[in-house]
Amino acid sequence: MVTTDSCERNDVYMAACPCRDMLDLLANKWSALAIGALEAGPLRFGVLRKTLEGVSPKVLAQTLRKLEDNGLVDRTVYPEVPLHVEYSLTPLGRSAAEPLAHLRNWVESNAGKQ
């Protein structure tokens, strides 16, 4: 039995399925690009911001927070002066990185062909 609060199986086509939240997060361009940038290893916020040209600090911070809240990114704070914070992919984030890389590659190969 499927209720409006949850679904018994993951099916992105079902309105009440919680997996839609993950799909929405991963379909966001800044999420997809941040995950791609972190594939090579941990990065500091400033390096991520430079890598993701065009993202505002506010949007990047919100994106990283959502990725962390959903178990895709780890945030590590090093108690140094000045404070040192690094972001890295979790195992779940690394598993999402592969299909997102295929999507980014497809977009780069097919941009302008429409």
KOLNU-849449 format. One record per residue (C-alpha): residue number from 1; chain; x negated, z, y negated; residue in one letter. Coordinates in Angstrom, 2 decimals, decimal comma. Each point is the difference from the previous one (the first is absolute). Example, Ala and Ser with C-alpha at 12.3 -4.5 7.8 and 13.67 -1.06 7.14 Angstrom:
residues 2
resi->1&chain->A&X->-12,30&Z->7,80&Y->4,50&resn->A
resi->2&chain->A&X->-1,37&Z->-0,66&Y->-3,44&resn->S
This chain:
residues 114
resi->1&chain->A&X->0,00&Z->0,00&Y->0,00&resn->M
resi->2&chain->A&X->-1,39&Z->-1,02&Y->-3,40&resn->V
resi->3&chain->A&X->0,82&Z->2,10&Y->-3,02&resn->T
resi->4&chain->A&X->-0,58&Z->-0,69&Y->-3,67&resn->T
resi->5&chain->A&X->-2,69&Z->2,70&Y->-0,08&resn->D
resi->6&chain->A&X->-2,28&Z->-1,45&Y->2,68&resn->S
resi->7&chain->A&X->-0,24&Z->-2,63&Y->2,66&resn->C
resi->8&chain->A&X->-0,72&Z->0,42&Y->3,70&resn->E
resi->9&chain->A&X->-2,53&Z->-2,84&Y->0,09&resn->R
resi->10&chain->A&X->-2,21&Z->-1,57&Y->-2,61&resn->N
resi->11&chain->A&X->1,71&Z->-3,13&Y->-1,23&resn->D
resi->12&chain->A&X->-0,82&Z->-1,20&Y->-3,51&resn->V
resi->13&chain->A&X->3,23&Z->-2,00&Y->-0,06&resn->Y
resi->14&chain->A&X->2,09&Z->3,19&Y->0,18&resn->M
resi->15&chain->A&X->0,85&Z->1,40&Y->-3,44&resn->A
resi->16&chain->A&X->-0,38&Z->3,63&Y->1,04&resn->A
resi->17&chain->A&X->-3,32&Z->-0,40&Y->1,81&resn->C
resi->18&chain->A&X->-2,80&Z->2,13&Y->-1,51&resn->P
resi->19&chain->A&X->-2,53&Z->-2,70&Y->0,91&resn->C
resi->20&chain->A&X->1,29&Z->-1,95&Y->-3,00&resn->R
resi->21&chain->A&X->-1,82&Z->2,46&Y->-2,25&resn->D
resi->22&chain->A&X->-3,30&Z->-0,92&Y->1,65&resn->M
resi->23&chain->A&X->0,81&Z->-3,71&Y->-0,26&resn->L
resi->24&chain->A&X->0,77&Z->0,43&Y->-3,69&resn->D
resi->25&chain->A&X->-3,28&Z->1,82&Y->-0,56&resn->L
resi->26&chain->A&X->-2,11&Z->-2,57&Y->1,86&resn->L
resi->27&chain->A&X->1,80&Z->-2,94&Y->-1,64&resn->A
resi->28&chain->A&X->-1,08&Z->1,28&Y->-3,42&resn->N
resi->29&chain->A&X->-2,90&Z->-2,12&Y->-1,28&resn->K
resi->30&chain->A&X->-2,04&Z->2,95&Y->-1,28&resn->W
resi->31&chain->A&X->0,36&Z->1,81&Y->3,34&resn->S
resi->32&chain->A&X->-1,07&Z->-3,08&Y->1,93&resn->A
resi->33&chain->A&X->-2,96&Z->-0,59&Y->-2,32&resn->L
resi->34&chain->A&X->-1,09&Z->3,67&Y->-0,01&resn->A
resi->35&chain->A&X->0,03&Z->0,08&Y->3,79&resn->I
resi->36&chain->A&X->-2,04&Z->-3,20&Y->0,05&resn->G
resi->37&chain->A&X->-2,53&Z->1,39&Y->-2,46&resn->A
resi->38&chain->A&X->-0,40&Z->3,15&Y->2,11&resn->L
resi->39&chain->A&X->-0,69&Z->-1,94&Y->3,21&resn->E
resi->40&chain->A&X->-3,74&Z->-0,02&Y->-0,74&resn->A
resi->41&chain->A&X->-0,09&Z->3,78&Y->-0,36&resn->G
resi->42&chain->A&X->0,77&Z->2,88&Y->-2,36&resn->P
resi->43&chain->A&X->0,19&Z->-0,75&Y->-3,72&resn->L
resi->44&chain->A&X->0,32&Z->2,03&Y->-3,16&resn->R
resi->45&chain->A&X->2,99&Z->-0,51&Y->-2,28&resn->F
resi->46&chain->A&X->-2,02&Z->-1,83&Y->-2,66&resn->G
resi->47&chain->A&X->-1,47&Z->-2,45&Y->2,51&resn->V
resi->48&chain->A&X->3,46&Z->-0,66&Y->1,44&resn->L
resi->49&chain->A&X->1,36&Z->-0,63&Y->-3,50&resn->R
resi->50&chain->A&X->-2,77&Z->-2,51&Y->-0,76&resn->K
resi->51&chain->A&X->0,53&Z->-1,70&Y->3,36&resn->T
resi->52&chain->A&X->3,76&Z->-0,33&Y->-0,53&resn->L
resi->53&chain->A&X->-0,11&Z->-1,95&Y->-3,25&resn->E
resi->54&chain->A&X->3,14&Z->0,43&Y->-2,07&resn->G
resi->55&chain->A&X->1,22&Z->3,32&Y->1,40&resn->V
resi->56&chain->A&X->0,53&Z->2,80&Y->-2,49&resn->S
resi->57&chain->A&X->-1,44&Z->3,45&Y->0,75&resn->P
resi->58&chain->A&X->3,55&Z->1,41&Y->0,17&resn->K
resi->59&chain->A&X->1,23&Z->-2,60&Y->2,51&resn->V
resi->60&chain->A&X->-3,14&Z->0,36&Y->2,13&resn->L
resi->61&chain->A&X->0,35&Z->3,79&Y->0,07&resn->A
resi->62&chain->A&X->3,68&Z->-0,30&Y->1,00&resn->Q
resi->63&chain->A&X->-0,85&Z->-2,56&Y->2,68&resn->T
resi->64&chain->A&X->-2,80&Z->2,11&Y->1,48&resn->L
resi->65&chain->A&X->2,27&Z->3,07&Y->-0,02&resn->R
resi->66&chain->A&X->2,71&Z->-1,89&Y->1,92&resn->K
resi->67&chain->A&X->-2,55&Z->-1,33&Y->2,49&resn->L
resi->68&chain->A&X->-1,35&Z->3,52&Y->0,49&resn->E
resi->69&chain->A&X->3,50&Z->1,48&Y->0,36&resn->D
resi->70&chain->A&X->0,75&Z->-2,56&Y->2,73&resn->N
resi->71&chain->A&X->-3,18&Z->0,69&Y->1,95&resn->G
resi->72&chain->A&X->-1,78&Z->-3,28&Y->-0,80&resn->L
resi->73&chain->A&X->-2,69&Z->1,33&Y->-2,33&resn->V
resi->74&chain->A&X->-2,04&Z->3,20&Y->-0,13&resn->D
resi->75&chain->A&X->-1,07&Z->1,53&Y->-3,30&resn->R
resi->76&chain->A&X->-3,20&Z->2,04&Y->0,16&resn->T
resi->77&chain->A&X->-1,02&Z->2,19&Y->-2,91&resn->V
resi->78&chain->A&X->-3,67&Z->0,97&Y->-0,29&resn->Y
resi->79&chain->A&X->-0,48&Z->3,17&Y->-2,09&resn->P
resi->80&chain->A&X->-2,72&Z->-1,38&Y->-2,24&resn->E
resi->81&chain->A&X->-0,40&Z->-0,25&Y->-3,73&resn->V
resi->82&chain->A&X->1,47&Z->-2,37&Y->-0,93&resn->P
resi->83&chain->A&X->2,70&Z->0,09&Y->2,68&resn->L
resi->84&chain->A&X->-0,52&Z->-2,68&Y->2,65&resn->H
resi->85&chain->A&X->3,08&Z->-1,40&Y->1,77&resn->V
resi->86&chain->A&X->-0,11&Z->-2,69&Y->2,69&resn->E
resi->87&chain->A&X->2,80&Z->-1,89&Y->1,72&resn->Y
resi->88&chain->A&X->-0,27&Z->-1,32&Y->3,55&resn->S
resi->89&chain->A&X->2,27&Z->-1,50&Y->2,62&resn->L
resi->90&chain->A&X->1,40&Z->2,17&Y->2,75&resn->T
resi->91&chain->A&X->0,31&Z->-1,43&Y->3,52&resn->P
resi->92&chain->A&X->3,58&Z->-0,96&Y->-0,90&resn->L
resi->93&chain->A&X->-1,26&Z->-1,68&Y->-3,18&resn->G
resi->94&chain->A&X->-2,63&Z->-1,92&Y->1,98&resn->R
resi->95&chain->A&X->2,72&Z->-1,21&Y->2,37&resn->S
resi->96&chain->A&X->2,02&Z->-1,26&Y->-3,00&resn->A
resi->97&chain->A&X->-3,08&Z->-1,67&Y->-1,49&resn->A
resi->98&chain->A&X->-0,24&Z->-2,69&Y->2,68&resn->E
resi->99&chain->A&X->3,41&Z->-1,64&Y->-0,47&resn->P
resi->100&chain->A&X->-0,31&Z->0,40&Y->-3,77&resn->L
resi->101&chain->A&X->-3,36&Z->-1,82&Y->0,13&resn->A
resi->102&chain->A&X->1,72&Z->-2,88&Y->1,78&resn->H
resi->103&chain->A&X->2,63&Z->-0,10&Y->-2,73&resn->L
resi->104&chain->A&X->-2,62&Z->0,04&Y->-2,80&resn->R
resi->105&chain->A&X->-1,97&Z->-2,77&Y->1,73&resn->N
resi->106&chain->A&X->3,15&Z->-2,08&Y->0,44&resn->W
resi->107&chain->A&X->0,90&Z->0,44&Y->-3,69&resn->V
resi->108&chain->A&X->-3,51&Z->-0,99&Y->-1,14&resn->E
resi->109&chain->A&X->0,05&Z->-3,07&Y->2,28&resn->S
resi->110&chain->A&X->3,46&Z->-1,15&Y->-1,01&resn->N
resi->111&chain->A&X->0,26&Z->0,89&Y->-3,68&resn->A
resi->112&chain->A&X->0,90&Z->-3,07&Y->-1,99&resn->G
resi->113&chain->A&X->1,34&Z->-1,99&Y->2,97&resn->K
resi->114&chain->A&X->3,64&Z->0,46&Y->-0,92&resn->Q
